[in-house]
């Protein structure tokens, strides 16, 4: 089903529309922040990237029957605001002390540690407000809108991404086993990927069966995404990846250190097959989701 799908063209089109939605979000924040803080926020948000989370949101929305093609991008932008906040804080000296992100200086290197810290924190309520307003513009009722915002915040919080970040810090210089490593990354990486799909499908009014399939697909590609990241860290240079340092240099357990390179690749492929099977079981016509699942492990950065 994915052989004839032009994923490169699809990603290029979707990235462009996501960038436009993010630019609208940044313009909407300008009056609420000082010029200096807004500049730091913009640095963290508008620095490029794969935009995989908002693209998954939009793709799930369409696969579930959503038809309001313009409004879904503003909802999807809320996910990227949370992702940007996580990267700004991940890069701070008290966390990974990173110099590069997407091939350019990290936010704290460009704007100072204090301003970067506040910029990251400012993106959390900004994302919630973005999701609330965008879901309203899509015509969702108040209860559905609350569920959308709750899904986003739960994925970002202690039970999701922030909890995963904490486990990641706690795991430095320790050899984590398979269960601990999976649990860490289901939170740190996977939770927001799952939320992307749930928010998109939910905005389209998807059935319970489709929502469950999206959840299973998201959990599988979340682990595949992280395994692929670990493989790239082990096989690419900082220049090619556009970031520095790697998890290995920080003394963190990775799927490559746990399983070795070839077994890690096998496990990533197995997760992708599980993701595609989840979509197939509900007979969704979703070639873009199948292609995106394979892209997760075939990407080069």
Secondary structure, 3 states (H helix, E strand, C coil): CCCCCCHHHHHHHHHHHHHHHHHHHHHHHHHHCCHHHHHHHHHHHCCCCCCHHHHHHHHHHHHCCCCCCCHHHHHHHHHHHHHHHHHHHHCCCCCCCCCEECCEECHHHHHCHHHHHHHHHHHHHHHHHHHHHHHHHCCCCHHHHHHHHHHHHHHHCCCCHHHHHHHHHHCCCCCCCHHHHHHHHHHHHHHHHHHHHHHHHHHCCCCHHHHHHHHHHHHHHHHHHHHHHHHHHHHCCHHHHCCECCCCCCCCCCHHHHHCHHHHHHHHHHHHHHHHHHHHHCCCCCHHHHHHHHHHHHCCC
